[in-house]
Amino acid sequence: MVKVILGLKGSGKTKQLIQTINDTVKEDNGSVVCIEKGDALKFDVNYRCRLIDAGEYQLYGYTFLKGFICGLHAGNFDITNIFIDSFYKIIKQPETEKTDEFIRWCDEFSKENGVNFTISLSQSPETATETMKKYM
């Protein structure tokens, strides 16, 4: 399963993501991972969620992020949920077509490996593509 959270800065995306992460940690028996830019969530997210600062691993680009996710899963098959906060800050140079492709890749990865994804995108819902709308 893939879920996309869309909204402009200050619209409550991160607050919604934090609530979803904390609810997931309480209800799920698997490992929960959150990839973020920086460490802004460390005091808000349940300690059982593995927070990863994308800046420490130079995850700049879609291909690097896909490879990183594959590596996380290869190292821990118990991962059931991956949350990605501030996706465009991690990618650095977002492209709509590549973002759609990444979301579709996450959907395939989810089906093959049983990992749920939640991705927050700082973008107006009015400008969402059909792919983004499908997963909102």
C-alpha positions in Angstrom: 0.0 0.0 0.0 1.2 3.5 -0.8 -0.3 6.7 0.6 0.6 10.2 -0.5 0.1 13.2 1.7 0.0 16.4 -0.3 -0.1 20.0 0.9 1.8 23.2 0.9 4.1 24.3 3.7 2.2 24.8 6.9 -0.8 22.7 5.9 -0.3 20.1 8.5 1.4 17.3 6.5 4.1 16.6 9.1 1.6 16.6 12.0 -0.5 14.1 10.1 2.6 12.0 9.3 3.7 12.0 13.0 0.2 10.9 14.1 0.2 8.1 11.4 3.7 6.9 12.4 2.8 6.8 16.1 -0.4 5.0 15.5 1.4 2.5 13.2 4.1 1.8 15.9 1.3 1.1 18.4 -0.6 -1.3 16.1 2.1 -3.0 14.1 4.4 -5.7 15.1 7.0 -5.1 12.4 9.7 -2.5 12.1 8.7 1.0 11.2 11.2 3.4 9.4 11.0 7.1 8.7 13.3 8.7 6.3 13.5 12.5 6.8 15.8 15.4 6.0 17.4 16.4 9.3 16.2 15.3 12.7 13.1 17.4 13.2 10.9 14.5 14.2 13.1 12.9 16.9 11.1 14.3 19.8 7.7 13.7 18.2 7.9 10.2 16.9 7.7 7.1 19.1 11.2 5.8 19.9 10.4 2.4 18.3 10.3 4.1 14.9 13.8 4.1 13.3 14.5 7.7 12.2 16.9 8.1 9.3 18.4 11.4 8.3 18.7 11.3 4.5 21.3 14.0 4.6 23.7 11.6 6.4 23.6 9.2 3.4 23.5 11.8 0.6 20.2 10.4 -0.8 20.0 13.0 -3.5 18.0 11.6 -6.3 15.3 9.1 -7.1 17.7 6.2 -8.0 19.7 6.7 -4.8 16.6 6.7 -2.7 15.3 3.5 -4.4 18.6 1.8 -3.7 18.6 2.9 -0.1 15.1 1.5 0.4 16.2 -1.8 -1.2 19.2 -1.9 1.1 17.1 -1.2 4.2 14.8 -4.0 3.3 17.6 -6.4 2.4 19.1 -5.7 5.9 15.8 -6.1 7.7 12.9 -8.2 6.3 10.8 -7.2 9.3 10.2 -3.7 7.9 6.5 -3.3 7.4 6.2 0.5 7.0 8.4 3.2 5.5 7.5 6.8 5.9 9.2 9.5 3.8 8.9 13.1 5.1 9.7 16.1 3.0 10.3 14.0 -0.1 11.2 16.9 -2.3 13.8 18.2 0.2 15.4 14.7 0.1 15.4 14.5 -3.7 16.7 18.0 -4.1 15.6 18.4 -7.8 12.1 17.1 -8.0 10.6 16.3 -11.4 6.9 15.5 -11.6 7.3 12.6 -14.0 10.1 11.0 -11.9 8.0 11.5 -8.8 5.1 9.6 -10.4 7.5 6.9 -11.4 8.9 6.7 -7.9 5.4 6.4 -6.4 4.6 3.6 -8.9 7.9 1.9 -8.0 6.9 2.1 -4.3 3.6 0.4 -5.1 5.3 -2.5 -6.9 7.8 -2.8 -4.1 5.0 -2.8 -1.6 3.1 -5.6 -3.4 6.2 -7.7 -3.7 7.6 -7.2 -0.2 4.7 -6.4 2.1 6.1 -2.9 2.9 3.6 0.0 3.2 4.8 3.5 2.2 3.6 6.9 3.2 5.2 9.8 1.4 4.7 13.5 2.2 5.0 15.9 -0.7 5.1 19.7 -0.3 2.8 20.5 -3.2 -0.6 21.9 -3.7 -3.3 19.2 -4.0 -4.7 21.2 -7.0 -1.5 20.5 -8.9 -1.4 16.7 -8.2 -1.0 14.4 -11.1 -3.3 11.4 -11.7 -0.8 9.1 -10.1 -0.6 11.2 -7.0 -4.4 11.5 -6.7 -4.7 7.7 -7.0 -2.7 7.3 -3.8 -4.1 10.2 -1.8 
